[in-house]
Amino acid sequence: MKIMISPGLHIRTLVPTDALALFRLIDLNRAFLRNWLAWLDLTQSLQDSERFIETAIYRYYQSESASFAICYQNDIVGIAGFNSFDFPNKLGVIGYWLSQEHTQKGIITAVVSRLLDYGFNELKLNKIEIRCAVENHPSRSVPERLGFVLEGQLRQCEWLYDHYVDHCVYSLLANEFKGRNWLDSFSHG
């Protein structure tokens, strides 16, 4: 599946042949990503990226999650999607990461905006959450920019290499999303 966002920017489901590009992207951005992502030590080889993609594909077809490659100018520059679904309760949890070189261009905000449209209008979710570390201000700015409500803080909910971090929990409801079109206001230059 491919979802267009704007000229030169789209997301698409991962395929096995993405493993090398994904591993190289992670490896080039390891120090940058390590600040907030606890899974980097689990991605040490091409085979680790291959396993991630296999799992992502399996979970997509089981309707457990939906991980997408973020493609900017036809290069993979990050991953975004729904880390989990709770369809009985019509809930989805969005997660994302982006290479350092592509930050501060509005890419993640545009991607998340499109994921909201997909989640609310196509998957018929009622609530979408984003969770991120309290001190991860760039990540927190995305749900704040998109009108999410800060529901609260989870104390010491993630082990990040040598310490625990607290997470903020943001949410947006379907009735709060209706009529919004955020994509027109973001550039990707």
C-alpha positions in Angstrom: 0.0 0.0 0.0 1.2 3.5 -0.9 -0.2 6.7 0.6 0.6 10.0 -1.2 1.1 12.9 1.1 2.5 15.7 -1.2 4.7 15.9 -4.2 7.9 14.0 -3.4 6.6 12.6 -0.1 4.7 9.4 0.5 4.5 6.5 2.9 4.3 2.9 1.9 4.3 -0.6 3.4 7.7 -2.1 3.9 8.9 -4.8 1.6 11.8 -7.2 2.1 14.0 -5.4 -0.3 13.9 -2.3 2.0 16.2 -4.0 4.5 19.5 -2.8 3.3 18.4 0.9 2.9 16.7 0.7 6.3 19.7 -0.7 8.0 22.0 1.9 6.4 19.7 4.7 7.4 19.6 3.4 11.0 23.4 2.9 11.1 24.1 6.4 9.8 21.7 7.9 12.4 22.5 5.7 15.3 23.9 8.4 17.6 21.0 10.7 16.8 18.3 8.1 17.2 19.8 6.7 20.4 18.7 9.7 22.3 15.0 8.5 22.3 14.7 5.0 20.8 15.4 2.0 22.9 15.6 -0.6 20.1 18.8 0.5 18.5 20.9 -2.1 20.3 18.6 -4.7 18.8 19.5 -3.5 15.3 23.1 -4.4 14.8 23.1 -6.2 11.4 21.3 -6.3 8.1 19.5 -9.5 9.3 18.0 -7.5 12.2 16.4 -5.1 9.7 15.2 -8.1 7.6 13.6 -9.6 10.7 12.0 -6.2 11.6 10.5 -6.0 8.1 9.3 -9.6 8.2 7.6 -8.9 11.5 6.1 -5.6 10.3 4.6 -7.4 7.3 3.2 -10.2 9.4 1.7 -7.8 11.9 0.2 -5.7 9.1 -1.6 -8.7 7.6 -2.8 -9.7 11.1 -4.2 -6.1 11.7 -1.9 -5.7 14.7 0.0 -2.7 13.5 0.9 -0.8 10.3 4.5 0.3 9.8 5.3 2.4 6.8 8.5 3.6 5.1 8.6 7.3 4.9 9.8 8.1 1.4 11.1 11.5 0.5 12.3 12.1 -3.0 12.0 8.3 -3.4 14.5 7.6 -0.5 13.5 6.0 2.8 14.1 8.6 5.4 12.3 7.1 8.4 9.5 4.9 9.7 6.0 5.9 10.8 2.8 4.2 11.4 0.5 2.6 13.9 2.6 0.7 16.5 -0.6 -1.0 17.7 -4.3 -1.3 17.1 -7.1 -2.1 19.6 -10.0 -2.5 17.1 -12.6 -3.5 19.7 -12.0 -0.1 21.3 -11.3 1.6 18.0 -7.9 2.8 19.2 -4.6 3.2 17.4 -1.2 4.3 18.7 1.1 6.2 16.3 4.9 6.1 16.4 7.6 7.6 14.2 11.2 8.4 13.7 13.1 10.3 11.0 16.7 10.6 10.0 18.5 13.7 11.4 19.1 15.1 8.0 15.4 15.3 7.3 14.1 16.8 10.6 12.7 20.3 10.8 11.1 20.2 7.3 7.6 19.4 8.3 7.8 15.8 7.1 6.8 14.0 10.2 3.9 16.5 10.9 2.6 15.9 7.3 3.0 12.1 7.7 1.2 12.0 11.0 -1.5 14.2 9.6 -2.1 11.7 6.8 -2.0 8.8 9.3 -4.7 10.6 11.2 -6.8 10.8 8.1 -6.1 7.1 7.3 -6.9 6.1 10.9 -10.1 8.0 11.4 -11.6 7.9 7.9 -10.4 4.6 6.5 -9.9 2.4 9.6 -12.8 4.1 11.5 -10.8 4.5 14.7 -12.3 6.7 17.4 -9.1 7.6 19.3 -5.5 7.9 18.2 -2.6 8.2 20.7 1.0 9.3 20.5 3.4 8.6 23.3 6.8 10.1 23.6 9.4 10.9 26.2 8.7 14.0 28.3 12.1 15.5 27.3 11.8 14.7 23.6 10.5 18.1 22.7 10.8 17.7 18.9 8.6 14.6 19.0 6.2 16.2 21.4 5.8 19.2 19.1 4.1 17.0 16.5 0.9 16.0 18.4 0.9 19.5 20.0 1.0 21.1 16.5 -1.8 18.8 15.3 -4.2 19.6 18.1 -3.8 16.5 20.3 -4.8 16.7 23.9 -2.1 15.9 26.5 -3.9 13.3 28.6 -1.1 12.8 31.2 2.3 11.4 32.0 3.4 7.8 32.5 6.2 7.6 35.0 9.3 5.6 34.3 7.5 3.6 31.6 10.5 3.0 29.3 14.1 1.8 29.9 16.4 3.8 27.7 19.8 2.1 27.9 20.8 3.2 31.4 17.8 5.1 32.8 14.0 5.3 32.8 12.1 8.0 31.0 8.6 9.2 31.5 6.2 9.4 28.6 3.6 12.0 27.7 0.4 10.5 26.3 -1.4 12.6 23.7 -4.7 11.7 22.1 -7.0 12.9 19.4 -10.6 11.8 19.0 -12.4 11.3 15.7 -14.9 14.1 16.4 -12.0 16.5 17.1 -10.4 15.6 13.8 -13.3 16.1 11.4 -12.9 18.8 8.9 -9.2 19.4 9.5 -6.8 19.5 6.6 -3.3 20.0 7.9 -1.4 18.9 4.8 -1.8 22.1 3.0 0.2 24.1 5.6 3.4 22.0 5.6 6.3 22.4 3.3 9.1 19.8 2.9 12.0 21.9 1.7 
